[in-house]
Amino acid sequence: MLTIRDIMARHKAGERVGITSVCSAHPLVIEATLRHALRTGQELVLIEATSNQVNQDGGYTGMVPADFHKFVHGIAAAAGFSAERLVLGGDHLGPNAWTALSADEAMAKAEVLVADYVRAGFRKIHLDCSMSCADDPVPLPEATIAERAARLCAASEAAVTDPADAPVYVIGTEVPVPGGAAEDLGELAVTTPAAALATLDMHQRLFAEAGLDGAWERVIATVVQPGVEFDHDKVIDYLPERATALSRAIEPVERIVYEAHSTDYQTAEALAALVRDHFAILKVGPGVTFALREAFWALDAIEAETVPAGERAGLRSATMAQMHADPRNWRKYYHAQGEALDLQLQYSLSDRIRYYWATPALVEAQERLFANLRDQPPTLALVSQYLPIAYNAVRHGTATLDPADLVVAHIGATLDAYHGACHPHA
């Protein structure tokens, strides 16, 4: 059975391969990921839940780790995707969801978090203690970040029941903010080779001091900054020449590659260059949910063309009403007013709409939209007008006019670029 460690070993041996980490809890994104893997023949699929999506308090999805495991495996079974080809990961596992608490309180909750993920069957664990808690200095010293990562690793290892099925780990201290930058970005500082190697040395020493030598042998990647990020409306593209020294620095390090965060919206060429330069794990989250929102808005427009006004679901207007009524998930990110705010709420690349799809009112609106378009399927001309990517999939026989199929096909186009980067010879 192929594992992530096998793929990383092939990369370290000189093969230009990698793996995409899809970080989303939306059922249509997960379905799209699995159906894309079936279509392209991928041997292994990695789906990750972030600590603010899924945690012991429910996260914004209302799911605890065991719920998410059951949820994803249920979608896989319905899609005919083998559980043996599916790996679940935990992204940004640490105090991220509880930074309003003191460090002691937040870390205690983070220890429960990582243990719950491991017990629930997650086998890739990103230990991320890079954020400051209520009584911490800003920024947090690197030594503190590494010490806390070792502490969480110990909690994770204590939850392992079968040593043959123990998780792999990702570490790092220069971790981009989950979900994209909240401020306008200029040029990013690429992690220096010396800093990347010092971070590895510090973690290895602290793991050893904590009696975690065995866990260290399962560290497969470290997170650094290759000069890649996005904010509300622009993307900082990968420039390989700026990361040449960083890329070369990891080559002699046994077993370990780089994990690239915030790769959303990078071009196919940039993604391929990242994998070539040893960023062999490519994370994508808002990029796929942004595509989901695009497809929803397109279906809403098709509904407006074909369904009588009194029968429409009005998903788009319902979503905007929900976001205005409950601003908790976007208030600290968006500061515009009036029409400018509405544009940010809908079209920001950080895609804070993703926090709202699971609310009952929007689930009901989506279901009604889909039911309307199943009762009155769109014509090919309307699909071509509003969802040209899905139109091509319909014309090539890889999608039907069912609204779920159209959404899945649209998301699949985003995944195509990642597949091409990680499997350049497929």
N, C-alpha and C positions, 0 to 999 in steps of 0.2 A: 504494500500500500504506500503510495507516494505521500511524502510529508513536506512541510515547509522547509525543514532542515535539508531534505534532499535537493530541493530547488536551489537553496542558498549554496549548498556544496557544489552544485553544477556551475553556479555563477562564479564561485571562488576558484574553480578549476579552469575558468576562462571562457565558459559558454555565456553568450549574451542573452541570459534569461532573467526573468523576474516574476513577481506576482503582484496583482492588483488587490488592494484592500478596500472593499466597498463598505463605507461606514454609514449605514442608514438603518432605520427601523420601520420604514414604510413598506407595507406588503407588496405594492406594485414595483418598487425599486428592487426588492429582494427577488420577486418573481422574474423581473427583467434580467437581473444578474444571472440567475440560474438558467433561464431559457437561452440567454446569450452564450453561456458556457456549453450548453448542449449543442447549440448551433455551430460553435467554433471548435468543439472537441477538447475543451480545456480539461486537464487531468485533475485540477484542484481548484476549488473556489474558497476564497477567504472573505467572510463577512464579519464586520466588527460592530459592536455596540459601544457607544461612548458612555462615560460615567454619568453624564447629565441626562442621557436618554433612559438608561436602565441602571437602577441601583436598588439597594435594600429598602429605600423609601418610595420606590416606584418610578422615580425620574419623570420626565415630561411625557413619557409614553404610558405610564402607569404599570410598567412591567418590572419585576425583579429578574435577576439573571436566569433562574430556572424557567420563568415564563418565556423569556426571549428564546432560549434554547428550544423549547417546545414549539414556539411560534414559527421559527425559521425552519425547523425540521418538518413541520406540517406543510409549509409552502413547498419545500423540497419534495416531499412525498407526492403532493398533488401534481407537481411538474414532472415527476418521473426521474428525479435527480437522486443519485445514490448518496446515502449518508456518508459513505466511506470517502467520497470526494469533496466533502464539505468540512471546513474548519471554521470554528467561531473564535473571534478574538475580542479582547476588551481594550478599548482605546482610552487613553488619558486616565487610567485608573490611578487614583490618588485623591487628594482632598479637594479637587476642582469644584465639586457640587456643594462644598461646605466651607468655602473661604470666608464666609461671614462669621464663622466660629473661631475660637482660639485654635492655635496649632495643635495643642494636645487633644482637644475635642474633635477637630477635623481629622487628625491622623487616626484616632481611635475608630472613627466611622470608616475611614479608608481601609483599615485593616480588615474590618468586616466585609467591605466591598470586594476586595481582591479574593478573600477566602470564598465568598459566595460565588464569584465568577468561576473559580477553579472547581468547586464542588458541583457546579451546574454543567460542567463539561467544556468550558472555554479553554482552548489549548494554546493561545497566543496572548500574552499579557504585556501590555505597554505600561510600565511603571513610570508615572509622571507626577513628580512632586515639585514641579518648577514654579508653581503659583504661590503667592504669599497669602497667608491666612490673616485673620483680624489683628493679631498681635505680632505679626512678622515685619521685618524690614522689607522695603521695596527698592530694588529687586532683591530676591532671596539669594544669599551666598551659594555658590556652586557646591561647597562642601555640605551645606545643609540639605540641598536637593538630593545629593548622592546618599547621604546618611538616611534620609527618609525613604529613598528607593530601596535601600538594603533592608530597612525595617519592614516595608511592605512585601518584599520578596520573601522574608522569613514567614510572614503570615500566609502568603501564597503556598509556600512549600509545606507548611504545617497542614494544609488542607488537602494535599495530594494523598490519595489512597493507594494508587498503583504506580510505583516508580517507573514502570515501563510506559506509562501514559502521562508523564509529567509535562507541564507546559514549557514552551519556549518564551524567552523574555526579550523585550526591547527596552533600552535605557536611553538616557540623554539628559542634558541640562539646557540646551538651546532649543526649546520646543515651541513652535508657533502656537498662538492662541487658537483653541478649538473654534472652527467655523469661520475663520478669516479675520483679518484685522478690523478693528473698530474705528481706526483713524485713517486719514489720507496717508498714503505711503509715498515715500521717495525711493531712492536707491537703497537696497538692503545690504548690510554688511555680511559677507559670506564668512562662515566659520573658518578660522585659521586651522591649518593642519596641526599646529602645536596644541591648540585648545581641544580639538577633537580627540587627539591621542591622550592628552592629560585627563580628559573626562573618562576615557576608558580605564586608564591606570587607576584613577581615584575609585571608580566603582569596583574594579577588581580587588583592590586592597580592602575596601570596606566590606565587600561580600566575604572575603576570606576571614576577616576579623569576626564576622558574624557566623562563621561556620557554614557558609553557603557556597563552598567550592564547587559542589555538584551542580548547583543552580547556575553558577557562572558558566559552566560548560554548555549550558543551554541558552545563553545570551546570543542571539543571532544578529542583532542590529542595534545601532545607535542613531538617535535623531540629531541631525545637525541642520544648519541653515545653508542651503546651496544658492540662496538668492532668489527664492521662489515664494510668491505670496499673492494675495488679492485683497482688495478692500471693497467698498460698496460698488464702485463702477469702473475699476481698472485692474489690470493683471500685470504683475511683475514677472516677465518671462525669464526662463532659464537661459543664461548665457554661459555656455560650457567653458569659454576661455577664462572666466572669472573663478571657476571652481576646479581648474586643472590640478593645482597643488593639493587641494582637499581630496580630490578623487584618487590621486596617486598615494596619498598617505595611508589609506585603508588597505591597499593591495597586500602588503606583507603581514597584515594582522590576521591571524588564523581565525577562520570560521565566521567572522563578523563583517557585515555589510552596512550600508546606510539605509535608513528608512526616510523617505521624503514625504513630509506633510504638506498640506496646502497646494497640492499639484492640480487642483480643480482649475479648469479653463486653460491649462497649458495646451499648446499645439501638439499634434501628433509627433512632429519632429522633435520638439522639446522633451516630450515624454520618452521617446526612444533614446535621446541623448542622455537623459538622467539614468536610465537603466544601463546604458553603456558605461557610464561614469560611476557605477557601483551603487547607485541609489536603486537597489534591486527590489525594494518594497515601495510601491506607489499608493499613497492614500488618497481616496476621493470620497467626499461626502456631499457638501453643498452643490458640487457640480452635477451630481445625478438627481438631487432633489430639485434643483433649478430646472433641469430638463423635464422632470415630473410636472412642475408648475406650468411650464410652457405648454405641455400637452393638455393639462386641465383647462387652461385659458383658451386653447384652440378648440377643444370640445365644447366649451361654454359658448364660443362664437358660432360653432356649427349648430348648436341647440337654438340659438337666437334666430338663425336663418330658417329653421325647419319646424320648430315646435311652437304652438300657439302660446302667447304670452302668459296666460293664466295657468299653463301646465309646466312651465319651465322650472328647473331646479334652481337656477341662478347661483351656481357655485361661486362664481367670481365675486358677486356682490355680497353673498353670505360670508365669504372669507374676509373681505374688507371690513364688514360690520363686526365680525368676531375679533379681528385684530385691534380695531378701535375700542371695542368694549373691554378688552383685556390686554393692555399694553405691556404687561410684565416681561414678556419675552423679547421685546424689541426696544423698550424705552431707553436703555443705556447705550444703544447702538445708533439710533436714528434721531436726529435733532432738527430736521426740517419742519416746516409748517405747511398746512393747507395741501394744495395739489402736489407740491414738491414732496411732502411727506408720503402721500399716496403712491407716488412713483417709487420712492425708496422701499416702502412696504411691499410692493409687488416685484420690483425689478432689481433690488440690491443683489449683487453677486454673493453676499453672505447668506442670502436666502433664509431669513428668519421666519418665513412662512412655514417652514418645515416643523416648527414647534406646534402648529395649530391643526394639522391635518387629522389628528386623532380625536379632536373634540367632537362630541356627539352631533352637534348641529352640522358640522362639515362632513362627517361620515355620512349622515343622512342625505345631505345635499349631493355628495358624490354618487351615492347609490341611486338617487333619483335621476341624476344626469345620465348615468349609465343605462338605467331602465328606459328612459326616454329615447336614447339613441339605439337601444336594442329594438324597441317597438317601431322606431322609424329610422332605419339605418341610413347613414349619410351616403350621398352619391360619391362616386370616385372624384368628380369635379370638386366637391366641397373638401374632401380629404386632401386633394392636391393643393387647394387654395390655402388651407389652414395648417396642414400637417404634411408637407411635401416629403419629409423623410419617411414617414409611415406610408405615404402613398407609394413610394418606391418599393417598400417591403410588401405591400399588398399586390402590386403588379408583378413582383418576382415570386409570389406564392409563399412568402415566409410570415405573412400576417393576414388576418381577415379584417372585415369592417367592424368587428366587435370593438367597442370603445376600450376595453382593457387591452386588447391586442394592439390597438393603435398607440396607446400610452407606452406599452412595453417596447414596441418597435422604435419609438422616438427616443426613449432612454438608451436603447441598444446602440444608437449611433455614438453616444458619448463613450460607451464601453468599448466600442471598436478601436478607438485610439489607444486605449490602455492595453487592449489585447495585442495590438500590433507592436507596441513598445516592449511588452513582456515576452512575446513569442514572434520575434522578427522573421523567423524562417518557417512559420506555420503556413 
